[in-house]
Amino acid sequence: MVVRVDEKCKKCADHAIWICMGSNIFLCALKGVIGYFTGSLALMADSLHSGADVLDAIVAMIATRIGNKPPDEKHPYGHGKTEFMGGVFIGIVLLAGASSITINALIHLFRNVPQPPPHFIAIFAALISIAVNEMLFRRASCAAKRVNSAAIEAEAWDNRADCFSSMPVLFGVLGAQFGFTKLDPLAALLVGILVGKVGFELLSKNLHGLMDMPLHSDEIKRIKKLVVATAGVEDIVHLRTRGMGRHYMADMQILVKPRTSVKKSNVIVAELKNTLQREIKHLEDITIVCRADAEKQTL
């Protein structure tokens, strides 16, 4: 029996993308306008990050829609890898945004032109950004784990990165109020570094997903343990796993006792599939080949 994801979680996952996109449009406008009128370089850099979040939310939404399509003649394994492609795109956008923010911040740091401190109202924009993005992260992260979505997970961590990036903005604006005007561009530099770190991690993880990265070693050990514990199975000869978007696939060869009938082998395979799909979350496509124990010496 395949373990199905709760319908409530699926709806929550679908809504999470829309909520993230709407919230990031609001934050981008809020921080951009206040950053411009208060003269806060850090807040404008943070606004640029939120603008990238809007684009990322659109990409994640498209990727999850395509990834949820059932298999067809041209895509017999489904469309799940679209989510990894969405995650790669988000990582690239974050790295590009981080580079722009970092270069601009360095120019302002090493320029010896006196600048007035940004207006204190920029502090409130940073506080709002921290609170909203943390709530968005918690909701999207929960939804991503429930439905095993790489694209929604990428969107969740994108919001966590925005939350972290708003923290140095807050301290930079505060410090500038007390005469430390270099703290504002320094905060912008920290924003660029934090955004770049998240972008690199997302890019690396989703590239691995595109290259058929297997299940975690602990899960593979668990699968092997479940296989050999199944009645009628003597040993496991071969096992391969890979991710396909939200779902995992596995193919294996197992050893059964000599002279085991075809009918009995089919019963063993059916029981083993039910066990694995029940115990290993998101493992839905399993191919099992039986071999007689007598063949073990020739393998």
C-alpha positions as a Markdown table, in Angstrom:
| # | Residue | x | y | z |
|---|---|---|---|---|
| 1 | Met | 0.0 | 0.0 | 0.0 |
| 2 | Val | 1.4 | 3.4 | -1.0 |
| 3 | Val | 1.6 | 6.0 | 1.7 |
| 4 | Arg | -0.4 | 9.0 | 0.4 |
| 5 | Val | 0.3 | 12.6 | 1.4 |
| 6 | Asp | -2.6 | 14.1 | 3.3 |
| 7 | Glu | -4.8 | 16.3 | 1.1 |
| 8 | Lys | -4.7 | 19.0 | 3.7 |
| 9 | Cys | -0.9 | 19.1 | 3.4 |
| 10 | Lys | -1.1 | 19.2 | -0.5 |
| 11 | Lys | -3.5 | 22.2 | -0.3 |
| 12 | Cys | -1.2 | 23.9 | 2.3 |
| 13 | Ala | 1.8 | 23.3 | -0.1 |
| 14 | Asp | -0.1 | 24.9 | -3.0 |
| 15 | His | -1.1 | 27.9 | -0.9 |
| 16 | Ala | 2.4 | 28.3 | 0.5 |
| 17 | Ile | 3.8 | 29.4 | -2.8 |
| 18 | Trp | 1.0 | 32.0 | -3.3 |
| 19 | Ile | 1.4 | 33.4 | 0.2 |
| 20 | Cys | 5.2 | 33.6 | -0.2 |
| 21 | Met | 4.8 | 35.5 | -3.5 |
| 22 | Gly | 2.2 | 37.9 | -2.2 |
| 23 | Ser | 4.2 | 38.6 | 1.0 |
| 24 | Asn | 7.5 | 39.1 | -0.9 |
| 25 | Ile | 5.8 | 41.6 | -3.3 |
| 26 | Phe | 4.7 | 43.6 | -0.3 |
| 27 | Leu | 8.1 | 43.4 | 1.4 |
| 28 | Cys | 10.0 | 44.3 | -1.8 |
| 29 | Ala | 7.8 | 47.5 | -2.2 |
| 30 | Leu | 7.9 | 48.4 | 1.5 |
| 31 | Lys | 11.7 | 48.1 | 1.9 |
| 32 | Gly | 12.4 | 49.6 | -1.5 |
| 33 | Val | 10.3 | 52.7 | -0.9 |
| 34 | Ile | 11.5 | 53.2 | 2.7 |
| 35 | Gly | 15.1 | 52.4 | 1.8 |
| 36 | Tyr | 15.1 | 55.0 | -1.0 |
| 37 | Phe | 13.5 | 57.8 | 1.0 |
| 38 | Thr | 15.6 | 57.1 | 4.2 |
| 39 | Gly | 18.8 | 56.7 | 2.2 |
| 40 | Ser | 19.5 | 53.2 | 3.7 |
| 41 | Leu | 21.8 | 51.2 | 1.3 |
| 42 | Ala | 21.3 | 48.1 | 3.4 |
| 43 | Leu | 17.5 | 48.3 | 3.2 |
| 44 | Met | 17.6 | 48.8 | -0.6 |
| 45 | Ala | 19.8 | 45.8 | -0.9 |
| 46 | Asp | 17.3 | 43.8 | 1.2 |
| 47 | Ser | 14.6 | 45.0 | -1.1 |
| 48 | Leu | 16.5 | 43.7 | -4.1 |
| 49 | His | 16.6 | 40.3 | -2.3 |
| 50 | Ser | 12.9 | 40.4 | -1.8 |
| 51 | Gly | 12.4 | 41.2 | -5.5 |
| 52 | Ala | 14.4 | 38.1 | -6.3 |
| 53 | Asp | 12.1 | 36.2 | -3.9 |
| 54 | Val | 9.1 | 37.2 | -6.0 |
| 55 | Leu | 10.8 | 35.8 | -9.1 |
| 56 | Asp | 11.7 | 32.6 | -7.1 |
| 57 | Ala | 8.1 | 32.1 | -6.0 |
| 58 | Ile | 6.9 | 32.3 | -9.6 |
| 59 | Val | 9.5 | 29.8 | -10.6 |
| 60 | Ala | 8.7 | 27.5 | -7.7 |
| 61 | Met | 5.0 | 27.7 | -8.5 |
| 62 | Ile | 5.5 | 26.8 | -12.2 |
| 63 | Ala | 8.0 | 24.0 | -11.2 |
| 64 | Thr | 5.6 | 22.4 | -8.7 |
| 65 | Arg | 2.7 | 22.6 | -11.2 |
| 66 | Ile | 4.7 | 20.8 | -13.9 |
| 67 | Gly | 6.3 | 18.4 | -11.4 |
| 68 | Asn | 2.9 | 17.2 | -10.2 |
| 69 | Lys | 1.8 | 16.1 | -13.7 |
| 70 | Pro | 1.4 | 12.3 | -14.1 |
| 71 | Pro | 3.7 | 10.3 | -16.3 |
| 72 | Asp | 3.0 | 10.3 | -20.1 |
| 73 | Glu | 4.4 | 8.8 | -23.3 |
| 74 | Lys | 7.2 | 11.2 | -23.6 |
| 75 | His | 8.0 | 11.3 | -19.8 |
| 76 | Pro | 7.4 | 7.7 | -18.5 |
| 77 | Tyr | 9.1 | 8.5 | -15.2 |
| 78 | Gly | 7.0 | 11.6 | -14.6 |
| 79 | His | 8.0 | 15.3 | -14.5 |
| 80 | Gly | 9.4 | 15.4 | -11.0 |
| 81 | Lys | 12.8 | 16.7 | -11.9 |
| 82 | Thr | 11.2 | 20.0 | -12.9 |
| 83 | Glu | 11.3 | 20.8 | -9.2 |
| 84 | Phe | 15.1 | 20.3 | -9.1 |
| 85 | Met | 15.4 | 22.6 | -12.1 |
| 86 | Gly | 13.4 | 25.2 | -10.3 |
| 87 | Gly | 15.6 | 24.9 | -7.3 |
| 88 | Val | 18.7 | 25.4 | -9.5 |
| 89 | Phe | 17.2 | 28.5 | -11.1 |
| 90 | Ile | 16.5 | 30.0 | -7.7 |
| 91 | Gly | 20.0 | 29.3 | -6.5 |
| 92 | Ile | 21.5 | 31.0 | -9.6 |
| 93 | Val | 19.2 | 34.1 | -9.1 |
| 94 | Leu | 20.3 | 34.3 | -5.4 |
| 95 | Leu | 24.0 | 34.1 | -6.4 |
| 96 | Ala | 23.5 | 36.8 | -9.0 |
| 97 | Gly | 21.6 | 39.1 | -6.6 |
| 98 | Ala | 24.3 | 38.4 | -3.9 |
| 99 | Ser | 27.1 | 39.5 | -6.3 |
| 100 | Ser | 25.3 | 42.8 | -7.2 |
| 101 | Ile | 24.6 | 43.6 | -3.5 |
| 102 | Thr | 28.2 | 42.8 | -2.5 |
| 103 | Ile | 29.9 | 44.9 | -5.2 |
| 104 | Asn | 27.6 | 47.9 | -4.5 |
| 105 | Ala | 28.3 | 47.6 | -0.7 |
| 106 | Leu | 32.1 | 47.4 | -1.3 |
| 107 | Ile | 32.0 | 50.5 | -3.5 |
| 108 | His | 30.2 | 52.5 | -0.7 |
| 109 | Leu | 32.5 | 51.1 | 2.0 |
| 110 | Phe | 35.7 | 52.3 | 0.3 |
| 111 | Arg | 34.3 | 55.6 | -0.9 |
| 112 | Asn | 35.4 | 58.4 | 1.4 |
| 113 | Val | 32.4 | 60.6 | 0.8 |
| 114 | Pro | 30.6 | 61.4 | 4.1 |
| 115 | Gln | 27.0 | 60.2 | 4.1 |
| 116 | Pro | 24.2 | 61.1 | 6.5 |
| 117 | Pro | 22.7 | 58.3 | 8.5 |
| 118 | Pro | 19.4 | 56.8 | 7.2 |
| 119 | His | 16.2 | 57.8 | 8.9 |
| 120 | Phe | 15.3 | 55.7 | 11.9 |
| 121 | Ile | 12.0 | 54.7 | 10.3 |
| 122 | Ala | 14.1 | 52.2 | 8.3 |
| 123 | Ile | 14.3 | 50.2 | 11.6 |
| 124 | Phe | 10.6 | 49.4 | 11.5 |
| 125 | Ala | 10.8 | 48.1 | 7.9 |
| 126 | Ala | 13.6 | 45.7 | 8.9 |
| 127 | Leu | 11.6 | 44.5 | 11.9 |
| 128 | Ile | 8.6 | 43.8 | 9.7 |
| 129 | Ser | 10.7 | 42.0 | 7.2 |
| 130 | Ile | 12.3 | 39.7 | 9.9 |
| 131 | Ala | 8.9 | 38.8 | 11.4 |
| 132 | Val | 7.1 | 38.2 | 8.1 |
| 133 | Asn | 9.9 | 36.1 | 6.5 |
| 134 | Glu | 10.3 | 33.9 | 9.6 |
| 135 | Met | 6.6 | 33.1 | 9.5 |
| 136 | Leu | 6.8 | 32.4 | 5.7 |
| 137 | Phe | 9.8 | 30.1 | 6.3 |
| 138 | Arg | 8.0 | 28.0 | 9.0 |
| 139 | Arg | 4.9 | 27.5 | 6.9 |
| 140 | Ala | 6.7 | 26.8 | 3.6 |
| 141 | Ser | 9.3 | 24.5 | 5.3 |
| 142 | Cys | 6.5 | 22.4 | 6.9 |
| 143 | Ala | 4.7 | 22.1 | 3.6 |
| 144 | Ala | 7.9 | 21.1 | 1.8 |
| 145 | Lys | 8.7 | 18.3 | 4.3 |
| 146 | Arg | 5.1 | 17.0 | 4.2 |
| 147 | Val | 5.0 | 16.7 | 0.4 |
| 148 | Asn | 8.7 | 16.3 | -0.2 |
| 149 | Ser | 9.0 | 19.2 | -2.6 |
| 150 | Ala | 12.4 | 20.5 | -3.5 |
| 151 | Ala | 11.0 | 23.7 | -5.1 |
| 152 | Ile | 8.9 | 24.6 | -2.0 |
| 153 | Glu | 11.9 | 23.8 | 0.2 |
| 154 | Ala | 14.0 | 26.2 | -1.9 |
| 155 | Glu | 11.4 | 28.9 | -1.5 |
| 156 | Ala | 11.3 | 28.3 | 2.3 |
| 157 | Trp | 15.0 | 28.7 | 2.7 |
| 158 | Asp | 14.9 | 31.7 | 0.4 |
| 159 | Asn | 12.6 | 33.3 | 2.9 |
| 160 | Arg | 14.8 | 32.3 | 5.8 |
| 161 | Ala | 17.8 | 33.9 | 4.0 |
| 162 | Asp | 15.7 | 37.1 | 3.7 |
| 163 | Cys | 15.0 | 36.9 | 7.4 |
| 164 | Phe | 18.7 | 36.6 | 8.2 |
| 165 | Ser | 19.6 | 39.3 | 5.8 |
| 166 | Ser | 17.2 | 41.8 | 7.5 |
| 167 | Met | 19.0 | 41.3 | 10.8 |
| 168 | Pro | 22.3 | 43.0 | 9.8 |
| 169 | Val | 20.1 | 45.7 | 8.2 |
| 170 | Leu | 18.5 | 46.3 | 11.5 |
| 171 | Phe | 21.8 | 46.7 | 13.3 |
| 172 | Gly | 23.3 | 48.7 | 10.5 |
| 173 | Val | 20.6 | 51.3 | 10.6 |
| 174 | Leu | 20.7 | 51.4 | 14.4 |
| 175 | Gly | 24.4 | 51.9 | 14.4 |
| 176 | Ala | 24.2 | 54.7 | 11.8 |
| 177 | Gln | 21.9 | 56.6 | 14.2 |
| 178 | Phe | 24.8 | 56.8 | 16.7 |
| 179 | Gly | 27.3 | 58.1 | 14.1 |
| 180 | Phe | 28.6 | 54.8 | 12.7 |
| 181 | Thr | 27.6 | 55.5 | 9.2 |
| 182 | Lys | 29.8 | 52.8 | 7.7 |
| 183 | Leu | 27.6 | 50.2 | 9.4 |
| 184 | Asp | 24.8 | 50.6 | 6.8 |
| 185 | Pro | 26.9 | 49.6 | 3.8 |
| 186 | Leu | 28.7 | 47.0 | 6.0 |
| 187 | Ala | 25.2 | 45.5 | 6.7 |
| 188 | Ala | 24.5 | 45.5 | 3.0 |
| 189 | Leu | 27.8 | 43.5 | 2.5 |
| 190 | Leu | 26.7 | 41.0 | 5.1 |
| 191 | Val | 23.3 | 40.7 | 3.3 |
| 192 | Gly | 25.2 | 39.8 | 0.1 |
| 193 | Ile | 27.3 | 37.2 | 1.8 |
| 194 | Leu | 24.3 | 35.5 | 3.5 |
| 195 | Val | 22.2 | 35.5 | 0.3 |
| 196 | Gly | 25.2 | 34.1 | -1.6 |
| 197 | Lys | 25.6 | 31.3 | 0.9 |
| 198 | Val | 22.0 | 30.2 | 0.7 |
| 199 | Gly | 22.1 | 30.4 | -3.1 |
| 200 | Phe | 25.2 | 28.2 | -3.3 |
| 201 | Glu | 23.7 | 25.6 | -1.0 |
| 202 | Leu | 20.4 | 25.5 | -3.0 |
| 203 | Leu | 22.3 | 25.2 | -6.3 |
| 204 | Ser | 24.5 | 22.4 | -5.0 |
| 205 | Lys | 21.6 | 20.4 | -3.5 |
| 206 | Asn | 19.4 | 20.7 | -6.6 |
| 207 | Leu | 22.2 | 19.9 | -9.0 |
| 208 | His | 22.7 | 16.7 | -7.1 |
| 209 | Gly | 19.0 | 16.0 | -7.5 |
| 210 | Leu | 19.2 | 16.4 | -11.2 |
| 211 | Met | 22.1 | 13.9 | -11.3 |
| 212 | Asp | 20.0 | 11.1 | -9.7 |
| 213 | Met | 21.2 | 11.5 | -6.1 |
| 214 | Pro | 20.3 | 8.4 | -4.1 |
| 215 | Leu | 18.4 | 8.3 | -0.8 |
| 216 | His | 20.3 | 9.1 | 2.4 |
| 217 | Ser | 22.6 | 6.3 | 3.5 |
| 218 | Asp | 20.5 | 5.7 | 6.7 |
| 219 | Glu | 17.4 | 5.2 | 4.5 |
| 220 | Ile | 19.3 | 2.8 | 2.3 |
| 221 | Lys | 20.4 | 0.7 | 5.3 |
| 222 | Arg | 16.8 | 0.7 | 6.5 |
| 223 | Ile | 15.6 | -0.5 | 3.1 |
| 224 | Lys | 18.1 | -3.4 | 3.2 |
| 225 | Lys | 17.1 | -4.3 | 6.7 |
| 226 | Leu | 13.4 | -4.4 | 5.7 |
| 227 | Val | 14.2 | -6.5 | 2.6 |
| 228 | Val | 16.1 | -9.3 | 4.5 |
| 229 | Ala | 13.5 | -9.3 | 7.2 |
| 230 | Thr | 10.7 | -10.2 | 4.7 |
| 231 | Ala | 9.6 | -13.8 | 4.8 |
| 232 | Gly | 11.0 | -15.8 | 1.8 |
| 233 | Val | 13.9 | -13.4 | 1.1 |
| 234 | Glu | 17.3 | -14.9 | 1.6 |
| 235 | Asp | 19.5 | -11.9 | 0.8 |
| 236 | Ile | 19.6 | -8.7 | -1.3 |
| 237 | Val | 22.1 | -8.7 | -4.1 |
| 238 | His | 21.6 | -5.3 | -5.7 |
| 239 | Leu | 20.0 | -2.0 | -4.7 |
| 240 | Arg | 19.8 | 1.4 | -6.5 |
| 241 | Thr | 17.7 | 4.4 | -5.5 |
| 242 | Arg | 17.2 | 7.9 | -6.9 |
| 243 | Gly | 15.0 | 10.9 | -6.4 |
| 244 | Met | 12.4 | 12.0 | -9.0 |
| 245 | Gly | 11.1 | 15.3 | -7.7 |
| 246 | Arg | 8.9 | 14.6 | -4.7 |
| 247 | His | 9.1 | 10.9 | -5.0 |
| 248 | Tyr | 11.9 | 8.2 | -4.8 |
| 249 | Met | 12.5 | 5.2 | -7.0 |
| 250 | Ala | 14.3 | 2.0 | -6.2 |
| 251 | Asp | 15.3 | -1.1 | -8.2 |
| 252 | Met | 16.8 | -4.2 | -6.6 |
| 253 | Gln | 17.6 | -7.9 | -7.0 |
| 254 | Ile | 16.7 | -10.3 | -4.2 |
| 255 | Leu | 17.6 | -13.9 | -3.5 |
| 256 | Val | 14.9 | -16.5 | -2.7 |
| 257 | Lys | 15.2 | -20.2 | -1.9 |
| 258 | Pro | 15.9 | -22.7 | -4.7 |
| 259 | Arg | 12.8 | -24.1 | -6.4 |
| 260 | Thr | 10.6 | -21.3 | -5.2 |
| 261 | Ser | 7.7 | -21.2 | -7.6 |
| 262 | Val | 6.8 | -18.1 | -9.7 |
| 263 | Lys | 3.6 | -17.7 | -7.9 |
| 264 | Lys | 5.4 | -17.8 | -4.5 |
| 265 | Ser | 8.0 | -15.3 | -5.8 |
| 266 | Asn | 5.2 | -12.9 | -6.9 |
| 267 | Val | 3.7 | -13.1 | -3.4 |
| 268 | Ile | 7.1 | -12.3 | -1.8 |
| 269 | Val | 7.6 | -9.3 | -4.2 |
| 270 | Ala | 4.1 | -7.9 | -3.5 |
| 271 | Glu | 4.6 | -8.2 | 0.3 |
| 272 | Leu | 8.0 | -6.6 | 0.0 |
| 273 | Lys | 6.7 | -3.7 | -2.0 |
| 274 | Asn | 3.9 | -3.1 | 0.4 |
| 275 | Thr | 6.3 | -3.1 | 3.3 |
| 276 | Leu | 8.8 | -0.7 | 1.7 |
| 277 | Gln | 6.0 | 1.7 | 0.6 |
| 278 | Arg | 4.5 | 1.7 | 4.0 |
| 279 | Glu | 7.8 | 2.2 | 5.9 |
| 280 | Ile | 9.8 | 4.4 | 3.6 |
| 281 | Lys | 8.1 | 7.8 | 3.0 |
| 282 | His | 7.8 | 9.0 | -0.6 |
| 283 | Leu | 9.2 | 5.7 | -2.0 |
| 284 | Glu | 6.6 | 4.9 | -4.6 |
| 285 | Asp | 8.2 | 3.3 | -7.7 |
| 286 | Ile | 9.9 | 0.0 | -6.9 |
| 287 | Thr | 11.2 | -2.6 | -9.3 |
| 288 | Ile | 12.1 | -6.1 | -7.8 |
| 289 | Val | 13.8 | -9.0 | -9.6 |
| 290 | Cys | 13.9 | -12.4 | -7.9 |
| 291 | Arg | 16.9 | -14.8 | -8.3 |
| 292 | Ala | 17.3 | -18.3 | -6.9 |
| 293 | Asp | 19.6 | -18.7 | -4.0 |
| 294 | Ala | 21.5 | -21.4 | -6.0 |
| 295 | Glu | 22.7 | -18.6 | -8.3 |
| 296 | Lys | 24.4 | -16.7 | -5.4 |
| 297 | Gln | 27.8 | -18.3 | -6.0 |
| 298 | Thr | 27.9 | -17.1 | -9.6 |
| 299 | Leu | 27.0 | -13.5 | -8.9 |
